[in-house]
Amino acid sequence: MFVVIRFRVGEEAQPEFVARLQTAVEVLSRQKGFVAARTGRNADDPELLALSMEWENIGSYRRALSPYEVKLAAVPLLSEAIDEPTAYDSLDPVPLP
């Protein structure tokens, strides 16, 4: 399963925000079931940032949010996300022509 979390961050605030985002990803990456993460800035809207993560399953992701160090480093940052659904189940690959 994968998670897509979007943030609206003014360009002047992005250096500090990105540092916090990197810390959150580092802490989350140590949790059981973590597969990968990637961060990015929208090509058309430079104030729109995204965090994409892959987890073994939804339970792994939800349990990863519980440890104390995650609550300190990641949860405050994640609470600043745009309010929208974030967790997705992967679809079977679509065959390409």
C-alpha positions as CSV (number, residue, x, y, z in Angstrom):
1,M,0.0,0.0,0.0
2,F,1.1,3.6,-0.4
3,V,0.5,6.9,1.2
4,V,0.4,10.3,-0.5
5,I,0.4,13.3,1.9
6,R,0.4,16.8,0.5
7,F,1.3,20.0,2.2
8,R,0.8,23.7,1.2
9,V,4.0,25.5,2.3
10,G,5.0,29.1,1.3
11,E,8.3,29.2,-0.5
12,E,10.0,31.2,2.2
13,A,9.0,28.6,4.8
14,Q,10.1,25.6,2.8
15,P,13.8,25.3,3.9
16,E,12.7,24.8,7.6
17,F,9.7,22.6,6.6
18,V,11.9,20.3,4.4
19,A,14.3,19.8,7.3
20,R,11.4,18.7,9.5
21,L,10.1,16.5,6.6
22,Q,13.5,14.8,6.3
23,T,13.5,14.1,10.1
24,A,10.0,12.7,9.9
25,V,10.9,10.4,7.0
26,E,14.1,9.2,8.8
27,V,12.1,8.3,12.0
28,L,9.3,6.6,10.0
29,S,11.8,4.7,7.9
30,R,13.0,2.8,11.0
31,Q,9.4,1.4,11.7
32,K,8.5,-2.1,10.9
33,G,6.8,-2.5,7.5
34,F,8.4,0.6,5.9
35,V,9.4,0.1,2.3
36,A,10.3,3.4,0.7
37,A,9.6,7.2,0.8
38,R,10.0,10.0,-1.6
39,T,9.4,13.8,-1.3
40,G,8.7,16.3,-4.0
41,R,7.6,19.7,-5.1
42,N,4.8,20.2,-7.6
43,A,6.0,21.3,-11.0
44,D,3.1,23.7,-11.5
45,D,2.6,25.0,-8.0
46,P,5.9,25.4,-6.1
47,E,4.0,25.8,-2.8
48,L,2.6,22.3,-3.0
49,L,4.9,19.6,-1.5
50,A,4.2,15.9,-1.2
51,L,5.4,13.0,0.8
52,S,4.9,9.5,-0.8
53,M,5.6,6.4,1.3
54,E,5.2,2.7,0.6
55,W,4.4,0.3,3.4
56,E,4.0,-3.5,3.5
57,N,0.3,-3.1,4.5
58,I,-2.1,-0.6,6.1
59,G,-1.6,-2.1,9.5
60,S,2.2,-1.4,9.3
61,Y,1.5,2.2,8.4
62,R,-1.0,2.8,11.2
63,R,1.2,1.0,13.8
64,A,4.2,3.1,12.6
65,L,2.5,6.3,13.8
66,S,2.3,5.0,17.4
67,P,5.9,5.0,18.8
68,Y,6.9,7.9,21.0
69,E,9.7,9.1,18.6
70,V,7.3,9.2,15.7
71,K,4.8,11.2,17.7
72,L,7.5,13.7,18.5
73,A,9.1,14.0,15.0
74,A,6.5,13.0,12.5
75,V,3.0,13.4,13.8
76,P,3.1,17.2,14.3
77,L,4.4,17.6,10.8
78,L,1.8,15.2,9.4
79,S,-1.0,17.2,11.1
80,E,-0.1,20.1,8.8
81,A,-1.1,18.2,5.8
82,I,-3.9,19.1,3.4
83,D,-7.1,17.4,4.8
84,E,-7.7,14.6,2.3
85,P,-7.6,10.8,2.2
86,T,-3.9,9.7,2.1
87,A,-3.8,5.8,2.1
88,Y,-4.1,3.8,-1.1
89,D,-4.2,0.1,-1.9
90,S,-2.2,-0.8,-4.9
91,L,-4.1,-1.9,-8.0
92,D,-3.0,-4.8,-10.1
93,P,-0.7,-3.5,-12.8
94,V,-2.5,-2.5,-16.0
95,P,-0.9,-4.2,-19.0
96,L,0.5,-1.7,-21.5
97,P,0.0,-2.1,-25.2
